[in-house]
């Protein structure tokens, strides 16, 4: 959705904008911290493969002044390094679990064999090492990795088991785009968190946290609170990952300026798209380029979803458990003087061949449901959130997809809140929402799609490679508490 300047200003509240921020966040934003940039891990060449060494570990981080927070991390105390991969390269990854509990590590959005996917069936026990290997079969883009442990994905990701993946290819390297990591190519892993008085994370504390997913009142960007970034070039490419458990962000610049959207989940769009705001549900990613030539400071914000948004809660749930209605300052941006000049964006980024409905061998329908009557029940482990009337069961393969076929998946949301639907194995193209073709920002490849209350979204996908009748991939809602409590299914490609 393109936001007009008038609607943008009205959405900001202008004269009373500070009242839109939770008081804890407003106070927090008075003291700024330099944006942390995750370490870049490009691996090392060993025996003809690009090799990566990762360790899941516990630690302590300080987000609040004087209060330590127990956290989980990958090669560190919170979050993990940015993994840099190259299309066509052979990759070997060693994942050592130094936690006192089992975990997994899923390569979100990557087209890999089921045994290397890192889903709930690839459990890594404490003190054990998992060694997946695969050939990178992705065009350039921004992806991520995170825990995917059955019933505990939400808790482990909340505590820090996540990181970004950047994939390069010859096409991306030939484009004149901002591409110096940490200088004009900036990862933004955006999360919301809440804290107990002792500084520890407050995770699920009441049944509402399961029904809506866990929402926080403080923003972390790459693990930084009240983050500030100082551009040194007049154009900056931000790789934005919504790594929140449940919150949907509506990103915009505080002065209403346009930015250029160049990529979505699966890589480049065909050409830059000028926008003033972009709505990202959990697990969605975009790459945007912002021009700071005027030299003035500006905040990157998240605006409330309008009541008329197709992704806002409806009916009884809007009155009882309204979500995504707050404003947040995500990042304070203060350009330095004498900015280095950047080249103009290319008019064309890539070519995308659109799959046609006639290519599909079949259509599968999936109904997402979460009956409101369940609010009266105590917290359970599965069975509260359903796909096609069934909760997730590890001993059940819900669908079998013939390898090499193209299918249409039709997702219907029979609930009062939006669900971001994610499928493992690869990338898809959106065909339509309630019969309406996708907007330009959703014309690229995707692996996660917002499905609003009462909406039907159809996408088309090729299930190429990796026939394995014994090992399943997942499909699920990426509100992690919904996934952990049943809104997930399994399919094999065989």
Secondary structure, DSSP 8 states (H G I E B T S, - for coil): ----HHHHHHHH-GGGGGGGS-HHHHHHTTS-EE-----EE--EEETTEEEEEEEEEEEEEEEETTEEEEEEEESSSSB--EEEEETT-EEEEEEEE-SSS-B--EEET----GGGS--TTS-B-TT-EE--EEE----SEEEEEE---TTTHHHHHHHT-EEEEEEE-HHHHHS-----BTTTEEEEEEEEE-B-TTS-B----SHHHHHT----SEEEETTEESEEE--SBSEEEEEEEE--SS--EEEEETT---EEEEEETTEEEEEEEEESEEEE-TT-EEEEEEE-TT---EEEEE----TTSTTS--HHHHHHS--S---EEEEEE---SS-B------S---------GGG-SEEEEEEEE--GGGGGS---SSSSSEETTB---TT---EEE-TTEEEEEEEEEESSS-EEEEESSS-BEEEEETTB---GGGSS-BSEEEE-TT-EEEEEEEE-S--EEEEEEEEEESSHHHHHTT-EEEEEE-
